[in-house]
Amino acid sequence: MQQAADNEVLKALDKVLQERRAASGDSSYVASLYEKGLNKILEKIGEEASEVIIAAKDCEGTQGQEALLGEVADLWFHSMVLLAQQGLTSEDVLAVLEERFGLSGHEEKAARS
């Protein structure tokens, strides 16, 4: 049952991110990213990915896990901003993951080659 609730959070975030595409850059952080363009969004994803790596290396105990989760949430969020900027949603990513479910990683990678 938790999965349905999680999907609802993603759908709600998708909706907000799509709405922000039409907003003025001074009205929200996300709208300002869209206004600055693809390179700025990609820069933020790179920054967040680096922060995930650092948090994972420093992950010890509950406080470290909370920091890691926060950084992964930031990375997911900025990745979703990119998806919305490209006219895609979390549902599109979930569909790809569902297709891959049950395949071994080696099989999936070979299929892409």
Secondary structure as UniProt FT lines:
FT   HELIX           2..20
FT   TURN            21..22
FT   TURN            25..27
FT   HELIX           29..36
FT   HELIX           38..57
FT   HELIX           61..85
FT   TURN            86..87
FT   HELIX           90..100
FT   TURN            101..102
FT   HELIX           105..112
//
